[in-house]
Amino acid sequence: MSESNKNKDSESNKNITWQLNHSIIRDSYVRLIKKLKRKPTYDEVSKDANLSIKTIREHINTLKFEPQKHPLRILSDDILISIANAAKGGSAASQKLWMQICEGWTEKQIMEHTGDMNINDAREKLIEKLINATGNKGNNKKS
């Protein structure tokens, strides 16, 4: 085996180990946030994940919960499950919320028109406004 192939294999193994550790740390981080109701310390994640603090520090700085921007959004799955369970249990508010969040449902909105509208009057006012707007530009010049 050539030296370059050995380096590629070594790099590939490092990549696999990095990804595995990253996944373990992310899962531990999420589990601890749920359990502790706060951001866990390096030491807490280290003990939970059974990895060194050095490894935890290297990974925590690169942890991303994309596309989620706020770290607590990782709890969204649990919240949606709670809403679904409550909806199945008959909670009308949860059923409505589920339909809004997951199905894009919105309540019917009714717009009532008050008063008459004369299209001709509106058209005349708009034409007058346009004439005045363009006419004033030419009138601002000094003779």
PyMOL commands that set and color helices and strands:
alter all, ss='L'
color gray80, all
select helices_A, chain A and resi 3-36+42-49+53-60+71-88+92-103+119-139
alter helices_A, ss='H'
color red, helices_A
deselect
rebuild
show_as cartoon
